Amino acid sequence: RHQSKLEETDAKINNKLEPALESQFSELCALKTLHQDGFDKVDAKLNESVTQVNEKLLNLSASHQEDLNKVGKKLDEHSGSLRDTAARLDDTSKKVSETLEPTLQRYHMELQE
């Protein structure tokens, strides 16, 4: 009698429990695969987005570098122009002094006479 109970329990396990566990295991495997696919897609999308952002940053950086180079060139040109103007003003000032000083000295001498 004890033997028949064991056989009955064993039959229930084999006929009902094992197929249910196998079914659940299959479902869990499918779910795991589904989740992994989702993670892989998210990971791929994230990598794609990071790559796009990096490319945009590099392009932006290159563009700003071009702008900075243009501004630097303009500043150099402007500084050169200012130096040239300062040199011309200095020359003009010297010429005015050279011309006016003798005239002023003569004027003072004439006033003193």
Biopython code that builds the backbone (N, CA, C, O; Angstrom):
import numpy as np
from Bio.PDB.StructureBuilder import StructureBuilder

atoms = [
    (1, "ARG", "N", (0.820, -1.192, 0.000)),
    (1, "ARG", "CA", (0.000, 0.000, 0.000)),
    (1, "ARG", "C", (0.864, 1.256, 0.000)),
    (1, "ARG", "O", (0.591, 2.211, -0.727)),
    (2, "HIS", "N", (1.853, 1.242, 0.780)),
    (2, "HIS", "CA", (2.795, 2.353, 0.829)),
    (2, "HIS", "C", (3.477, 2.532, -0.533)),
    (2, "HIS", "O", (3.725, 3.651, -0.983)),
    (3, "GLN", "N", (3.764, 1.429, -1.155)),
    (3, "GLN", "CA", (4.406, 1.427, -2.463)),
    (3, "GLN", "C", (3.480, 2.051, -3.509)),
    (3, "GLN", "O", (3.935, 2.810, -4.365)),
    (4, "SER", "N", (2.198, 1.737, -3.443)),
    (4, "SER", "CA", (1.257, 2.275, -4.419)),
    (4, "SER", "C", (1.069, 3.783, -4.235)),
    (4, "SER", "O", (0.865, 4.495, -5.218)),
    (5, "LYS", "N", (1.133, 4.279, -3.008)),
    (5, "LYS", "CA", (1.059, 5.726, -2.747)),
    (5, "LYS", "C", (2.262, 6.434, -3.360)),
    (5, "LYS", "O", (2.138, 7.501, -3.961)),
    (6, "LEU", "N", (3.432, 5.815, -3.193)),
    (6, "LEU", "CA", (4.651, 6.390, -3.771)),
    (6, "LEU", "C", (4.549, 6.429, -5.290)),
    (6, "LEU", "O", (4.923, 7.415, -5.925)),
    (7, "GLU", "N", (4.044, 5.355, -5.856)),
    (7, "GLU", "CA", (3.902, 5.301, -7.315)),
    (7, "GLU", "C", (2.882, 6.319, -7.797)),
    (7, "GLU", "O", (3.060, 6.946, -8.842)),
    (8, "GLU", "N", (1.831, 6.474, -7.042)),
    (8, "GLU", "CA", (0.793, 7.470, -7.394)),
    (8, "GLU", "C", (1.361, 8.878, -7.333)),
    (8, "GLU", "O", (1.134, 9.684, -8.236)),
    (9, "THR", "N", (2.099, 9.177, -6.269)),
    (9, "THR", "CA", (2.729, 10.497, -6.120)),
    (9, "THR", "C", (3.734, 10.718, -7.239)),
    (9, "THR", "O", (3.797, 11.798, -7.827)),
    (10, "ASP", "N", (4.509, 9.699, -7.526)),
    (10, "ASP", "CA", (5.502, 9.790, -8.586)),
    (10, "ASP", "C", (4.826, 10.057, -9.930)),
    (10, "ASP", "O", (5.321, 10.856, -10.724)),
    (11, "ALA", "N", (3.709, 9.399, -10.184)),
    (11, "ALA", "CA", (2.959, 9.583, -11.431)),
    (11, "ALA", "C", (2.414, 11.012, -11.516)),
    (11, "ALA", "O", (2.455, 11.626, -12.583)),
    (12, "LYS", "N", (1.904, 11.547, -10.397)),
    (12, "LYS", "CA", (1.388, 12.923, -10.382)),
    (12, "LYS", "C", (2.510, 13.917, -10.696)),
    (12, "LYS", "O", (2.330, 14.871, -11.453)),
    (13, "ILE", "N", (3.674, 13.659, -10.088)),
    (13, "ILE", "CA", (4.824, 14.541, -10.333)),
    (13, "ILE", "C", (5.204, 14.483, -11.809)),
    (13, "ILE", "O", (5.399, 15.512, -12.457)),
    (14, "ASN", "N", (5.306, 13.253, -12.331)),
    (14, "ASN", "CA", (5.707, 13.086, -13.730)),
    (14, "ASN", "C", (4.676, 13.640, -14.698)),
    (14, "ASN", "O", (5.041, 14.225, -15.718)),
    (15, "ASN", "N", (3.398, 13.466, -14.398)),
    (15, "ASN", "CA", (2.343, 13.852, -15.330)),
    (15, "ASN", "C", (1.924, 15.316, -15.226)),
    (15, "ASN", "O", (1.521, 15.916, -16.223)),
    (16, "LYS", "N", (2.014, 15.890, -14.037)),
    (16, "LYS", "CA", (1.488, 17.248, -13.863)),
    (16, "LYS", "C", (2.568, 18.264, -13.497)),
    (16, "LYS", "O", (2.688, 19.303, -14.146)),
    (17, "LEU", "N", (3.338, 17.976, -12.481)),
    (17, "LEU", "CA", (4.282, 18.954, -11.953)),
    (17, "LEU", "C", (5.449, 19.197, -12.905)),
    (17, "LEU", "O", (5.811, 20.345, -13.161)),
    (18, "GLU", "N", (6.033, 18.136, -13.424)),
    (18, "GLU", "CA", (7.187, 18.311, -14.312)),
    (18, "GLU", "C", (6.818, 19.087, -15.577)),
    (18, "GLU", "O", (7.547, 20.004, -15.955)),
    (19, "PRO", "N", (5.700, 18.747, -16.248)),
    (19, "PRO", "CA", (5.339, 19.542, -17.432)),
    (19, "PRO", "C", (5.077, 21.015, -17.081)),
    (19, "PRO", "O", (5.425, 21.911, -17.850)),
    (20, "ALA", "N", (4.463, 21.256, -15.921)),
    (20, "ALA", "CA", (4.206, 22.640, -15.501)),
    (20, "ALA", "C", (5.516, 23.377, -15.260)),
    (20, "ALA", "O", (5.673, 24.528, -15.668)),
    (21, "LEU", "N", (6.457, 22.707, -14.596)),
    (21, "LEU", "CA", (7.763, 23.324, -14.344)),
    (21, "LEU", "C", (8.520, 23.565, -15.649)),
    (21, "LEU", "O", (9.161, 24.601, -15.824)),
    (22, "GLU", "N", (8.437, 22.597, -16.560)),
    (22, "GLU", "CA", (9.102, 22.763, -17.852)),
    (22, "GLU", "C", (8.486, 23.924, -18.627)),
    (22, "GLU", "O", (9.197, 24.691, -19.276)),
    (23, "SER", "N", (7.181, 24.045, -18.558)),
    (23, "SER", "CA", (6.481, 25.146, -19.230)),
    (23, "SER", "C", (6.907, 26.492, -18.635)),
    (23, "SER", "O", (7.192, 27.446, -19.359)),
    (24, "GLN", "N", (6.942, 26.543, -17.302)),
    (24, "GLN", "CA", (7.373, 27.786, -16.642)),
    (24, "GLN", "C", (8.821, 28.109, -16.984)),
    (24, "GLN", "O", (9.174, 29.267, -17.204)),
    (25, "PHE", "N", (9.659, 27.066, -17.026)),
    (25, "PHE", "CA", (11.067, 27.272, -17.378)),
    (25, "PHE", "C", (11.187, 27.832, -18.801)),
    (25, "PHE", "O", (11.966, 28.752, -19.051)),
    (26, "SER", "N", (10.411, 27.269, -19.720)),
    (26, "SER", "CA", (10.416, 27.758, -21.107)),
    (26, "SER", "C", (9.958, 29.211, -21.169)),
    (26, "SER", "O", (10.547, 30.031, -21.873)),
    (27, "GLU", "N", (8.893, 29.517, -20.419)),
    (27, "GLU", "CA", (8.387, 30.894, -20.392)),
    (27, "GLU", "C", (9.433, 31.847, -19.807)),
    (27, "GLU", "O", (9.625, 32.955, -20.308)),
    (28, "LEU", "N", (10.107, 31.400, -18.740)),
    (28, "LEU", "CA", (11.152, 32.230, -18.135)),
    (28, "LEU", "C", (12.317, 32.447, -19.109)),
    (28, "LEU", "O", (12.875, 33.541, -19.184)),
    (29, "CYS", "N", (12.671, 31.409, -19.840)),
    (29, "CYS", "CA", (13.747, 31.542, -20.838)),
    (29, "CYS", "C", (13.340, 32.527, -21.932)),
    (29, "CYS", "O", (14.135, 33.366, -22.355)),
    (30, "ALA", "N", (12.087, 32.410, -22.384)),
    (30, "ALA", "CA", (11.585, 33.332, -23.412)),
    (30, "ALA", "C", (11.568, 34.760, -22.881)),
    (30, "ALA", "O", (11.936, 35.697, -23.590)),
    (31, "LEU", "N", (11.142, 34.923, -21.637)),
    (31, "LEU", "CA", (11.113, 36.245, -21.003)),
    (31, "LEU", "C", (12.518, 36.823, -20.871)),
    (31, "LEU", "O", (12.746, 38.007, -21.119)),
    (32, "LYS", "N", (13.453, 35.964, -20.475)),
    (32, "LYS", "CA", (14.847, 36.393, -20.344)),
    (32, "LYS", "C", (15.382, 36.859, -21.703)),
    (32, "LYS", "O", (16.048, 37.891, -21.797)),
    (33, "THR", "N", (15.086, 36.094, -22.742)),
    (33, "THR", "CA", (15.516, 36.453, -24.098)),
    (33, "THR", "C", (14.884, 37.783, -24.511)),
    (33, "THR", "O", (15.545, 38.646, -25.089)),
    (34, "LEU", "N", (13.603, 37.929, -24.207)),
    (34, "LEU", "CA", (12.901, 39.167, -24.536)),
    (34, "LEU", "C", (13.535, 40.361, -23.822)),
    (34, "LEU", "O", (13.769, 41.405, -24.430)),
    (35, "HIS", "N", (13.810, 40.197, -22.533)),
    (35, "HIS", "CA", (14.454, 41.266, -21.766)),
    (35, "HIS", "C", (15.844, 41.575, -22.319)),
    (35, "HIS", "O", (16.223, 42.739, -22.452)),
    (36, "GLN", "N", (16.597, 40.525, -22.640)),
    (36, "GLN", "CA", (17.951, 40.723, -23.173)),
    (36, "GLN", "C", (17.884, 41.469, -24.507)),
    (36, "GLN", "O", (18.694, 42.359, -24.765)),
    (37, "ASP", "N", (16.923, 41.106, -25.348)),
    (37, "ASP", "CA", (16.741, 41.814, -26.620)),
    (37, "ASP", "C", (16.427, 43.286, -26.376)),
    (37, "ASP", "O", (16.954, 44.174, -27.046)),
    (38, "GLY", "N", (15.546, 43.520, -25.387)),
    (38, "GLY", "CA", (15.205, 44.913, -25.044)),
    (38, "GLY", "C", (16.423, 45.667, -24.552)),
    (38, "GLY", "O", (16.651, 46.806, -24.959)),
    (39, "PHE", "N", (17.217, 45.042, -23.674)),
    (39, "PHE", "CA", (18.423, 45.696, -23.171)),
    (39, "PHE", "C", (19.414, 45.949, -24.301)),
    (39, "PHE", "O", (20.053, 46.999, -24.355)),
    (40, "ASP", "N", (19.538, 44.965, -25.213)),
    (40, "ASP", "CA", (20.452, 45.131, -26.340)),
    (40, "ASP", "C", (20.024, 46.293, -27.228)),
    (40, "ASP", "O", (20.855, 47.071, -27.698)),
    (41, "LYS", "N", (18.704, 46.402, -27.454)),
    (41, "LYS", "CA", (18.196, 47.511, -28.275)),
    (41, "LYS", "C", (18.445, 48.847, -27.590)),
    (41, "LYS", "O", (18.874, 49.808, -28.229)),
    (42, "VAL", "N", (18.176, 48.906, -26.291)),
    (42, "VAL", "CA", (18.411, 50.139, -25.529)),
    (42, "VAL", "C", (19.901, 50.491, -25.552)),
    (42, "VAL", "O", (20.273, 51.650, -25.735)),
    (43, "ASP", "N", (20.742, 49.477, -25.363)),
    (43, "ASP", "CA", (22.184, 49.688, -25.370)),
    (43, "ASP", "C", (22.647, 50.200, -26.734)),
    (43, "ASP", "O", (23.447, 51.132, -26.812)),
    (44, "ALA", "N", (22.144, 49.590, -27.804)),
    (44, "ALA", "CA", (22.505, 50.017, -29.160)),
    (44, "ALA", "C", (22.039, 51.451, -29.411)),
    (44, "ALA", "O", (22.777, 52.259, -29.974)),
    (45, "LYS", "N", (20.820, 51.759, -28.994)),
    (45, "LYS", "CA", (20.270, 53.113, -29.182)),
    (45, "LYS", "C", (21.081, 54.129, -28.374)),
    (45, "LYS", "O", (21.375, 55.226, -28.847)),
    (46, "LEU", "N", (21.431, 53.743, -27.155)),
    (46, "LEU", "CA", (22.232, 54.625, -26.308)),
    (46, "LEU", "C", (23.597, 54.880, -26.937)),
    (46, "LEU", "O", (24.058, 56.021, -26.986)),
    (47, "ASN", "N", (24.241, 53.822, -27.419)),
    (47, "ASN", "CA", (25.542, 53.981, -28.080)),
    (47, "ASN", "C", (25.428, 54.856, -29.321)),
    (47, "ASN", "O", (26.298, 55.688, -29.584)),
    (48, "GLU", "N", (24.355, 54.667, -30.082)),
    (48, "GLU", "CA", (24.119, 55.486, -31.272)),
    (48, "GLU", "C", (23.939, 56.951, -30.888)),
    (48, "GLU", "O", (24.485, 57.844, -31.536)),
    (49, "SER", "N", (23.172, 57.189, -29.833)),
    (49, "SER", "CA", (22.941, 58.562, -29.370)),
    (49, "SER", "C", (24.233, 59.195, -28.880)),
    (49, "SER", "O", (24.512, 60.356, -29.182)),
    (50, "VAL", "N", (25.014, 58.445, -28.132)),
    (50, "VAL", "CA", (26.294, 58.967, -27.629)),
    (50, "VAL", "C", (27.213, 59.305, -28.801)),
    (50, "VAL", "O", (27.882, 60.338, -28.797)),
    (51, "THR", "N", (27.240, 58.431, -29.799)),
    (51, "THR", "CA", (28.065, 58.678, -30.984)),
    (51, "THR", "C", (27.603, 59.950, -31.704)),
    (51, "THR", "O", (28.427, 60.771, -32.106)),
    (52, "GLN", "N", (26.297, 60.106, -31.863)),
    (52, "GLN", "CA", (25.762, 61.300, -32.525)),
    (52, "GLN", "C", (26.107, 62.563, -31.746)),
    (52, "GLN", "O", (26.498, 63.574, -32.330)),
    (53, "VAL", "N", (25.959, 62.500, -30.429)),
    (53, "VAL", "CA", (26.285, 63.666, -29.593)),
    (53, "VAL", "C", (27.777, 63.998, -29.711)),
    (53, "VAL", "O", (28.153, 65.163, -29.830)),
    (54, "ASN", "N", (28.617, 62.963, -29.676)),
    (54, "ASN", "CA", (30.056, 63.190, -29.812)),
    (54, "ASN", "C", (30.397, 63.824, -31.154)),
    (54, "ASN", "O", (31.216, 64.740, -31.223)),
    (55, "GLU", "N", (29.761, 63.331, -32.232)),
    (55, "GLU", "CA", (30.000, 63.906, -33.555)),
    (55, "GLU", "C", (29.557, 65.365, -33.603)),
    (55, "GLU", "O", (30.252, 66.215, -34.160)),
    (56, "LYS", "N", (28.395, 65.649, -33.016)),
    (56, "LYS", "CA", (27.906, 67.036, -33.007)),
    (56, "LYS", "C", (28.830, 67.931, -32.201)),
    (56, "LYS", "O", (29.096, 69.069, -32.589)),
    (57, "LEU", "N", (29.321, 67.416, -31.076)),
    (57, "LEU", "CA", (30.253, 68.202, -30.262)),
    (57, "LEU", "C", (31.552, 68.464, -31.011)),
    (57, "LEU", "O", (32.099, 69.565, -30.949)),
    (58, "LEU", "N", (32.044, 67.450, -31.721)),
    (58, "LEU", "CA", (33.271, 67.634, -32.499)),
    (58, "LEU", "C", (33.059, 68.657, -33.610)),
    (58, "LEU", "O", (33.911, 69.514, -33.844)),
    (59, "ASN", "N", (31.912, 68.562, -34.295)),
    (59, "ASN", "CA", (31.606, 69.530, -35.354)),
    (59, "ASN", "C", (31.473, 70.933, -34.782)),
    (59, "ASN", "O", (31.977, 71.900, -35.354)),
    (60, "LEU", "N", (30.791, 71.033, -33.651)),
    (60, "LEU", "CA", (30.611, 72.326, -33.001)),
    (60, "LEU", "C", (31.954, 72.899, -32.560)),
    (60, "LEU", "O", (32.226, 74.088, -32.723)),
    (61, "SER", "N", (32.777, 72.031, -32.003)),
    (61, "SER", "CA", (34.108, 72.451, -31.564)),
    (61, "SER", "C", (34.928, 72.931, -32.752)),
    (61, "SER", "O", (35.597, 73.961, -32.672)),
    (62, "ALA", "N", (34.878, 72.189, -33.853)),
    (62, "ALA", "CA", (35.620, 72.589, -35.060)),
    (62, "ALA", "C", (35.099, 73.921, -35.580)),
    (62, "ALA", "O", (35.876, 74.785, -35.988)),
    (63, "SER", "N", (33.777, 74.083, -35.563)),
    (63, "SER", "CA", (33.169, 75.330, -36.028)),
    (63, "SER", "C", (33.603, 76.501, -35.152)),
    (63, "SER", "O", (33.955, 77.569, -35.655)),
    (64, "HIS", "N", (33.576, 76.290, -33.828)),
    (64, "HIS", "CA", (34.003, 77.348, -32.915)),
    (64, "HIS", "C", (35.488, 77.656, -33.093)),
    (64, "HIS", "O", (35.911, 78.808, -32.990)),
    (65, "GLN", "N", (36.274, 76.611, -33.359)),
    (65, "GLN", "CA", (37.702, 76.836, -33.580)),
    (65, "GLN", "C", (37.920, 77.681, -34.828)),
    (65, "GLN", "O", (38.774, 78.568, -34.841)),
    (66, "GLU", "N", (37.142, 77.402, -35.884)),
    (66, "GLU", "CA", (37.222, 78.221, -37.096)),
    (66, "GLU", "C", (36.855, 79.670, -36.775)),
    (66, "GLU", "O", (37.541, 80.601, -37.198)),
    (67, "ASP", "N", (35.765, 79.852, -36.021)),
    (67, "ASP", "CA", (35.346, 81.202, -35.642)),
    (67, "ASP", "C", (36.428, 81.902, -34.822)),
    (67, "ASP", "O", (36.730, 83.075, -35.043)),
    (68, "LEU", "N", (37.006, 81.165, -33.871)),
    (68, "LEU", "CA", (38.080, 81.741, -33.048)),
    (68, "LEU", "C", (39.282, 82.113, -33.896)),
    (68, "LEU", "O", (39.909, 83.149, -33.674)),
    (69, "ASN", "N", (39.605, 81.268, -34.870)),
    (69, "ASN", "CA", (40.722, 81.576, -35.762)),
    (69, "ASN", "C", (40.443, 82.843, -36.568)),
    (69, "ASN", "O", (41.329, 83.678, -36.747)),
    (70, "LYS", "N", (39.206, 82.981, -37.055)),
    (70, "LYS", "CA", (38.830, 84.183, -37.816)),
    (70, "LYS", "C", (38.919, 85.423, -36.931)),
    (70, "LYS", "O", (39.445, 86.456, -37.346)),
    (71, "VAL", "N", (38.397, 85.313, -35.702)),
    (71, "VAL", "CA", (38.450, 86.448, -34.770)),
    (71, "VAL", "C", (39.899, 86.789, -34.448)),
    (71, "VAL", "O", (40.272, 87.961, -34.405)),
    (72, "GLY", "N", (40.716, 85.762, -34.222)),
    (72, "GLY", "CA", (42.136, 85.993, -33.933)),
    (72, "GLY", "C", (42.830, 86.699, -35.077)),
    (72, "GLY", "O", (43.632, 87.607, -34.861)),
    (73, "LYS", "N", (42.519, 86.279, -36.313)),
    (73, "LYS", "CA", (43.119, 86.920, -37.488)),
    (73, "LYS", "C", (42.686, 88.384, -37.585)),
    (73, "LYS", "O", (43.499, 89.268, -37.853)),
    (74, "LYS", "N", (41.382, 88.623, -37.360)),
    (74, "LYS", "CA", (40.877, 90.010, -37.406)),
    (74, "LYS", "C", (41.539, 90.861, -36.319)),
    (74, "LYS", "O", (41.899, 92.014, -36.557)),
    (75, "LEU", "N", (41.698, 90.276, -35.115)),
    (75, "LEU", "CA", (42.357, 91.016, -34.034)),
    (75, "LEU", "C", (43.803, 91.340, -34.387)),
    (75, "LEU", "O", (44.285, 92.439, -34.111)),
    (76, "ASP", "N", (44.489, 90.385, -34.996)),
    (76, "ASP", "CA", (45.867, 90.626, -35.432)),
    (76, "ASP", "C", (45.924, 91.757, -36.464)),
    (76, "ASP", "O", (46.772, 92.647, -36.399)),
    (77, "GLU", "N", (44.976, 91.684, -37.430)),
    (77, "GLU", "CA", (44.926, 92.740, -38.457)),
    (77, "GLU", "C", (44.637, 94.098, -37.812)),
    (77, "GLU", "O", (45.272, 95.098, -38.149)),
    (78, "HIS", "N", (43.687, 94.126, -36.895)),
    (78, "HIS", "CA", (43.314, 95.378, -36.226)),
    (78, "HIS", "C", (44.482, 95.913, -35.389)),
    (78, "HIS", "O", (44.764, 97.112, -35.391)),
    (79, "SER", "N", (45.153, 95.006, -34.677)),
    (79, "SER", "CA", (46.308, 95.429, -33.869)),
    (79, "SER", "C", (47.397, 95.997, -34.762)),
    (79, "SER", "O", (48.003, 97.016, -34.433)),
    (80, "GLY", "N", (47.649, 95.347, -35.886)),
    (80, "GLY", "CA", (48.643, 95.856, -36.832)),
    (80, "GLY", "C", (48.256, 97.219, -37.353)),
    (80, "GLY", "O", (49.096, 98.112, -37.470)),
    (81, "SER", "N", (46.982, 97.382, -37.667)),
    (81, "SER", "CA", (46.484, 98.670, -38.155)),
    (81, "SER", "C", (46.641, 99.751, -37.082)),
    (81, "SER", "O", (47.037, 100.878, -37.382)),
    (82, "LEU", "N", (46.329, 99.403, -35.837)),
    (82, "LEU", "CA", (46.490, 100.369, -34.739)),
    (82, "LEU", "C", (47.959, 100.739, -34.541)),
    (82, "LEU", "O", (48.277, 101.901, -34.286)),
    (83, "ARG", "N", (48.851, 99.761, -34.656)),
    (83, "ARG", "CA", (50.286, 100.054, -34.524)),
    (83, "ARG", "C", (50.746, 100.983, -35.650)),
    (83, "ARG", "O", (51.516, 101.917, -35.422)),
    (84, "ASP", "N", (50.264, 100.714, -36.869)),
    (84, "ASP", "CA", (50.617, 101.578, -38.006)),
    (84, "ASP", "C", (50.112, 103.001, -37.774)),
    (84, "ASP", "O", (50.830, 103.972, -38.015)),
    (85, "THR", "N", (48.868, 103.111, -37.305)),
    (85, "THR", "CA", (48.292, 104.438, -37.030)),
    (85, "THR", "C", (49.090, 105.158, -35.937)),
    (85, "THR", "O", (49.372, 106.351, -36.047)),
    (86, "ALA", "N", (49.446, 104.424, -34.893)),
    (86, "ALA", "CA", (50.236, 105.029, -33.811)),
    (86, "ALA", "C", (51.587, 105.501, -34.332)),
    (86, "ALA", "O", (52.055, 106.573, -33.950)),
    (87, "ALA", "N", (52.214, 104.722, -35.192)),
    (87, "ALA", "CA", (53.511, 105.118, -35.762)),
    (87, "ALA", "C", (53.356, 106.366, -36.630)),
    (87, "ALA", "O", (54.191, 107.269, -36.569)),
    (88, "ARG", "N", (52.292, 106.425, -37.440)),
    (88, "ARG", "CA", (52.055, 107.613, -38.274)),
    (88, "ARG", "C", (51.792, 108.843, -37.405)),
    (88, "ARG", "O", (52.284, 109.933, -37.698)),
    (89, "LEU", "N", (51.010, 108.662, -36.332)),
    (89, "LEU", "CA", (50.749, 109.786, -35.421)),
    (89, "LEU", "C", (52.048, 110.277, -34.768)),
    (89, "LEU", "O", (52.262, 111.478, -34.609)),
    (90, "ASP", "N", (52.895, 109.335, -34.400)),
    (90, "ASP", "CA", (54.180, 109.695, -33.803)),
    (90, "ASP", "C", (55.029, 110.473, -34.804)),
    (90, "ASP", "O", (55.631, 111.489, -34.455)),
    (91, "ASP", "N", (55.078, 109.992, -36.061)),
    (91, "ASP", "CA", (55.825, 110.707, -37.110)),
    (91, "ASP", "C", (55.259, 112.111, -37.325)),
    (91, "ASP", "O", (55.994, 113.093, -37.430)),
    (92, "THR", "N", (53.911, 112.171, -37.388)),
    (92, "THR", "CA", (53.257, 113.472, -37.585)),
    (92, "THR", "C", (53.580, 114.408, -36.421)),
    (92, "THR", "O", (53.863, 115.587, -36.634)),
    (93, "SER", "N", (53.540, 113.898, -35.211)),
    (93, "SER", "CA", (53.833, 114.704, -34.031)),
    (93, "SER", "C", (55.267, 115.235, -34.087)),
    (93, "SER", "O", (55.514, 116.399, -33.770)),
    (94, "LYS", "N", (56.206, 114.384, -34.488)),
    (94, "LYS", "CA", (57.607, 114.812, -34.604)),
    (94, "LYS", "C", (57.757, 115.894, -35.667)),
    (94, "LYS", "O", (58.447, 116.893, -35.464)),
    (95, "LYS", "N", (57.096, 115.677, -36.811)),
    (95, "LYS", "CA", (57.184, 116.669, -37.899)),
    (95, "LYS", "C", (56.582, 118.004, -37.472)),
    (95, "LYS", "O", (57.130, 119.069, -37.758)),
    (96, "VAL", "N", (55.424, 117.925, -36.770)),
    (96, "VAL", "CA", (54.787, 119.155, -36.286)),
    (96, "VAL", "C", (55.718, 119.857, -35.302)),
    (96, "VAL", "O", (55.885, 121.076, -35.351)),
    (97, "SER", "N", (56.325, 119.071, -34.406)),
    (97, "SER", "CA", (57.252, 119.666, -33.434)),
    (97, "SER", "C", (58.447, 120.286, -34.134)),
    (97, "SER", "O", (58.863, 121.395, -33.797)),
    (98, "GLU", "N", (58.996, 119.581, -35.101)),
    (98, "GLU", "CA", (60.163, 120.100, -35.830)),
    (98, "GLU", "C", (59.820, 121.372, -36.583)),
    (98, "GLU", "O", (60.649, 122.273, -36.707)),
    (99, "THR", "N", (58.593, 121.440, -37.084)),
    (99, "THR", "CA", (58.179, 122.612, -37.849)),
    (99, "THR", "C", (57.782, 123.754, -36.921)),
    (99, "THR", "O", (58.148, 124.905, -37.158)),
    (100, "LEU", "N", (57.053, 123.446, -35.888)),
    (100, "LEU", "CA", (56.510, 124.501, -35.030)),
    (100, "LEU", "C", (57.548, 125.082, -34.066)),
    (100, "LEU", "O", (57.519, 126.283, -33.795)),
    (101, "GLU", "N", (58.449, 124.273, -33.551)),
    (101, "GLU", "CA", (59.395, 124.767, -32.543)),
    (101, "GLU", "C", (60.223, 125.942, -33.064)),
    (101, "GLU", "O", (60.322, 126.967, -32.388)),
    (102, "PRO", "N", (60.816, 125.813, -34.244)),
    (102, "PRO", "CA", (61.574, 126.988, -34.719)),
    (102, "PRO", "C", (60.672, 128.209, -34.932)),
    (102, "PRO", "O", (61.065, 129.345, -34.665)),
    (103, "THR", "N", (59.468, 127.947, -35.413)),
    (103, "THR", "CA", (58.545, 129.068, -35.634)),
    (103, "THR", "C", (58.172, 129.705, -34.300)),
    (103, "THR", "O", (58.147, 130.931, -34.185)),
    (104, "LEU", "N", (57.885, 128.894, -33.302)),
    (104, "LEU", "CA", (57.540, 129.425, -31.984)),
    (104, "LEU", "C", (58.722, 130.169, -31.368)),
    (104, "LEU", "O", (58.545, 131.209, -30.733)),
    (105, "GLN", "N", (59.920, 129.637, -31.556)),
    (105, "GLN", "CA", (61.116, 130.316, -31.017)),
    (105, "GLN", "C", (61.285, 131.677, -31.679)),
    (105, "GLN", "O", (61.583, 132.673, -31.019)),
    (106, "ARG", "N", (61.086, 131.701, -33.008)),
    (106, "ARG", "CA", (61.188, 132.993, -33.701)),
    (106, "ARG", "C", (60.118, 133.955, -33.214)),
    (106, "ARG", "O", (60.379, 135.145, -33.031)),
    (107, "TYR", "N", (58.921, 133.441, -33.005)),
    (107, "TYR", "CA", (57.821, 134.280, -32.532)),
    (107, "TYR", "C", (58.137, 134.862, -31.149)),
    (107, "TYR", "O", (57.894, 136.040, -30.888)),
    (108, "HIS", "N", (58.683, 134.014, -30.269)),
    (108, "HIS", "CA", (59.066, 134.508, -28.930)),
    (108, "HIS", "C", (60.155, 135.540, -29.018)),
    (108, "HIS", "O", (60.139, 136.523, -28.277)),
    (109, "MET", "N", (61.115, 135.336, -29.922)),
    (109, "MET", "CA", (62.214, 136.289, -30.066)),
    (109, "MET", "C", (61.688, 137.629, -30.573)),
    (109, "MET", "O", (62.100, 138.702, -30.131)),
    (110, "GLU", "N", (60.746, 137.515, -31.533)),
    (110, "GLU", "CA", (60.169, 138.750, -32.084)),
    (110, "GLU", "C", (59.374, 139.480, -31.012)),
    (110, "GLU", "O", (59.379, 140.710, -30.959)),
    (111, "LEU", "N", (58.689, 138.723, -30.155)),
    (111, "LEU", "CA", (57.933, 139.366, -29.088)),
    (111, "LEU", "C", (58.863, 140.043, -28.073)),
    (111, "LEU", "O", (58.518, 141.075, -27.497)),
    (112, "GLN", "N", (60.018, 139.466, -27.867)),
    (112, "GLN", "CA", (60.947, 140.020, -26.891)),
    (112, "GLN", "C", (61.653, 141.251, -27.449)),
    (112, "GLN", "O", (62.114, 142.092, -26.676)),
    (113, "GLU", "N", (61.746, 141.374, -28.738)),
    (113, "GLU", "CA", (62.452, 142.526, -29.325)),
    (113, "GLU", "C", (61.651, 143.739, -29.313)),
    (113, "GLU", "O", (62.109, 144.786, -29.771)),
]
sb = StructureBuilder()
sb.init_structure("model")
sb.init_model(0)
sb.init_chain("A")
sb.init_seg("    ")
for serial, (resi, resn, name, xyz) in enumerate(atoms, 1):
    if name == "N":
        sb.init_residue(resn, " ", resi, " ")
    sb.init_atom(name, np.array(xyz, "f"), 0.0, 1.0, " ", f" {name:<3s}", serial, name[0])
structure = sb.get_structure()
